[in-house]
Amino acid sequence: MILHKFSVSPFSQSNLISALSRIDPNDGILLMEDAVYGLNSALIFEPIIQRTKNVYALQPDCVARGISCSEQAITQIDYDGFVALSLEYDKVISW
């Protein structure tokens, strides 16, 4: 199991969309920093939750950018949760 960590806005680079083909349904996706902007776009968000149900957003980054993380398919985590996720998955890949 791999935790795929995205920190760049999905609107400035296509890493998030192109990476989806490499993500296994058991993998996790963590959106942090500017990647949380993808939560505002159904075009970006829907393919993510169709690929895996393990989708996380760093709550302090959502708050800092005024992004609502109320979507039920998203698990909001804090920095301690980020560390716990890093230990839970076998590998962490930063995109």
C-alpha positions as CSV (number, residue, x, y, z in Angstrom):
1,M,0.0,0.0,0.0
2,I,1.3,3.4,-1.0
3,L,0.3,6.8,0.3
4,H,0.4,9.3,-2.6
5,K,1.0,12.8,-1.3
6,F,0.1,15.7,-3.5
7,S,1.1,19.3,-2.6
8,V,0.9,21.2,-5.9
9,S,-2.3,22.7,-7.2
10,P,-4.0,20.4,-9.7
11,F,-4.8,23.4,-11.8
12,S,-1.1,24.3,-12.4
13,Q,0.2,20.8,-13.1
14,S,-1.5,17.6,-14.2
15,N,0.4,15.3,-11.7
16,L,-2.8,14.4,-9.9
17,I,-4.8,13.4,-12.9
18,S,-1.9,11.5,-14.5
19,A,-1.0,9.8,-11.3
20,L,-4.5,8.3,-10.9
21,S,-3.7,5.6,-13.4
22,R,-1.0,4.4,-11.0
23,I,-3.0,4.4,-7.9
24,D,-4.4,1.1,-6.6
25,P,-7.8,1.0,-4.8
26,N,-6.0,0.1,-1.6
27,D,-3.6,3.1,-1.8
28,G,-4.2,6.4,-0.1
29,I,-4.2,9.9,-1.4
30,L,-3.3,12.9,0.7
31,L,-4.0,16.4,-0.5
32,M,-2.0,19.1,1.2
33,E,-0.8,22.6,0.6
34,D,-2.2,23.9,-2.7
35,A,-3.4,20.4,-3.8
36,V,-6.5,21.0,-1.5
37,Y,-7.8,23.3,-4.2
38,G,-8.8,20.2,-6.1
39,L,-11.6,19.7,-3.6
40,N,-13.4,22.6,-5.2
41,S,-13.6,20.9,-8.6
42,A,-15.8,18.0,-9.3
43,L,-13.8,17.4,-12.5
44,I,-10.7,16.7,-10.3
45,F,-12.4,15.4,-7.2
46,E,-14.7,12.7,-8.7
47,P,-11.9,10.7,-10.4
48,I,-10.0,10.7,-7.1
49,I,-12.8,9.1,-5.1
50,Q,-13.6,6.7,-7.9
51,R,-10.1,5.4,-7.8
52,T,-9.7,4.9,-4.0
53,K,-11.8,5.5,-0.9
54,N,-8.7,6.4,1.1
55,V,-8.7,10.1,0.5
56,Y,-7.3,12.5,3.1
57,A,-6.9,16.3,3.2
58,L,-4.7,18.1,5.6
59,Q,-7.2,20.2,7.6
60,P,-4.8,23.1,8.4
61,D,-4.1,23.6,4.7
62,C,-7.9,23.6,3.9
63,V,-8.5,26.2,6.6
64,A,-5.6,28.4,5.4
65,R,-7.0,28.4,1.9
66,G,-10.7,28.7,2.8
67,I,-11.5,25.3,1.4
68,S,-14.4,23.4,2.8
69,C,-13.6,19.8,3.6
70,S,-17.1,18.7,4.4
71,E,-17.3,16.1,1.7
72,Q,-17.9,12.7,3.4
73,A,-15.5,10.9,1.1
74,I,-12.6,13.0,2.5
75,T,-11.0,12.3,5.8
76,Q,-9.6,15.5,7.4
77,I,-6.4,15.0,9.3
78,D,-4.1,17.1,11.3
79,Y,-0.3,17.0,11.4
80,D,-0.3,14.1,13.9
81,G,-2.6,12.2,11.5
82,F,-0.2,12.9,8.6
83,V,2.6,11.2,10.6
84,A,0.3,8.3,11.5
85,L,-0.6,7.8,7.8
86,S,3.1,7.9,6.8
87,L,3.6,5.0,9.2
88,E,0.5,3.1,8.2
89,Y,1.4,2.8,4.5
90,D,4.4,0.8,3.2
91,K,5.7,3.7,1.1
92,V,5.0,7.4,0.6
93,I,5.3,9.0,-2.9
94,S,5.3,12.7,-3.3
95,W,4.0,14.0,-6.6
